[in-house]
Amino acid sequence: MSTTYAKGVPPAAERRLLPPFTREHEDLRDSLRRFVEAELLPHADAWEDARWFPQELFPRMGELGFLGLKYEEAYGGQGGGYLHDAVLAEELARCGSAGVAAGLGAHITIATPPVWKFGTEDQKQRYLVPSIAGTKVAALGITEPDAGSDVAGLRTSATKVEGGWVLNGSKMFITNGCRADYVVTAVKTKPEGGHGGISFFLVDTDQPGYSASKIEKLGWHASDTALIALDDAFVPEENLLGELHGGFKLIMANFQWERLSMALGSVAAMEHVFERTLAYAAEREAFGRRIGSFQAIRHKFADMATRIEANRALTYHALRLFVEGREPLQEVTMAKLLTQRASFEVADECLQIHGGAGYMVEYGIERAARDARLGPIGGGTDEIMREILGRTMGL
Ligand SMILES: Cc1cc2nc3c(=O)[nH]c(=O)nc-3n(C[C@H](O)[C@H](O)[C@H](O)COP(=O)(O)OP(=O)(O)OC[C@H]3O[C@@H](n4cnc5c(N)ncnc54)[C@H](O)[C@@H]3O)c2cc1C
């Protein structure tokens, strides 16, 4: 059985036009939805089973312009903006495998933006241009075995040598770490420096000093999550990204967009699993009645629909402020915090409504719940979101 639940799903074109999106964004949504339904959704089950999705998806998406929606045409991009990528984040959430969305999302949302914002012209030509075309795949390597939430605790070192740097250390939980052609890597260039001692390098993966191994995980099965070893990995001088010791600025610069993208994706994912479950409840019978007609089940839908709308309202509010350039730290943090836990709980409620079928792999509902569990951990944990919010209140 396929995990496609077309029944009851409104076409993108019928979606209400909600600010900040315009008709142009909704047209993009239509073409993205057609692409997702034709080229991703039918393969989601096979790619999940294979624990991998084909590398060819990157050049295919590059050809369609989806890898460079927000980047300038001079680099092969579409000359759009963050709102175009917001539509992409929402539509990829409907592809049936958060692992596929994560692998593509790591490339588009977290790995290439630092090259775009902080790269030299030469670095943009060598890394951003092929990334937009999909001929080079990118990963972002910040987390380490002993440093996740606390990035000041990074230990991977860079030692200055003739013509460049030599890197030693390891990176943990890196999305695309096995398939990437290069990793935008955070290292310590000043061991005693704390936040002020971090620098970023563009590390080519086709060298003897780089090795990566895949880690098995609860969800996101189609994505590769890697443990990376850097063992005397050489990085030429010209691959220092941004300022020496100025890496913390690079980390902070993209956090808001990463978290907002996660919030957008989660609202869309909730909506998707809700629609599929609504269709199921309208058909499945128990005690001679459709299960959706039991008050206990109907109320679950009422609560979930209310919750999804509240999550969307906060997320779009944060998005509007973000695209207006208002740096809405509180709103983005709140949206990330609210949506990630909600997405997991909504998927779990949908699993419950499916009964035994919800626990079975073929319905894809258990996948939605497993995949959603990453949200309160990745991109900054719920606890860290609360810490950030506390600090914005002067606490
Ligand atoms: C599937 C997956 C993909 C990922 N992809 C990437 C990637 O592409 N690139 C990348 O760099 N990283 C990636 N990560 C790493 C992710 O960003 C980290 O897992 C996350 O930041 C948490 O760090 P940690 O796992 O080291 O947990 P820790 O920092 O060890 O935290 C453990 C627990 O302690 C809590 N905690 C820590 N500090 C505090 C505090 N000050 N107050 C209260 N509680 C606290 C945390 O909230 C958590 O509950 C990925 C992770 C996963 C699981």
The ligand as an ORCA input file, in Angstrom:
! r2SCAN-3c Opt
* xyz 0 1
  C      19.046     13.768     13.212
  C      19.948     14.903     13.623
  C      20.512     15.725     12.647
  C      21.379     16.738     13.012
  N      21.995     17.491     12.028
  C      22.986     18.369     12.375
  C      23.765     19.033     11.354
  O      23.519     18.874     10.150
  N      24.778     19.838     11.762
  C      25.080     20.047     13.075
  O      26.034     20.779     13.359
  N      24.352     19.450     14.061
  C      23.325     18.610     13.739
  N      22.594     17.978     14.723
  C      22.939     18.222     16.126
  C      21.890     18.988     16.918
  O      21.928     20.352     16.561
  C      22.215     18.738     18.393
  O      21.862     17.386     18.659
  C      21.497     19.668     19.333
  O      21.975     20.977     19.186
  C      21.663     19.236     20.799
  O      22.998     19.021     21.115
  P      23.430     17.642     21.815
  O      22.824     16.532     21.061
  O      24.904     17.633     21.978
  O      22.740     17.675     23.241
  P      23.367     18.327     24.575
  O      23.819     19.709     24.318
  O      24.345     17.363     25.165
  O      22.077     18.367     25.501
  C      21.602     17.240     26.215
  C      20.378     17.670     27.024
  O      20.759     18.698     27.947
  C      19.960     19.837     27.752
  N      20.739     21.060     27.989
  C      21.950     21.384     27.464
  N      22.315     22.603     27.877
  C      21.300     23.066     28.659
  C      21.071     24.279     29.380
  N      21.950     25.280     29.359
  N      19.921     24.395     30.080
  C      19.004     23.396     30.092
  N      19.162     22.236     29.428
  C      20.295     22.072     28.736
  C      19.506     19.755     26.289
  O      18.341     20.534     26.075
  C      19.272     18.269     26.142
  O      18.011     17.929     26.651
  C      21.678     16.980     14.384
  C      21.073     16.194     15.360
  C      20.235     15.155     15.005
  C      19.646     14.310     16.097
*
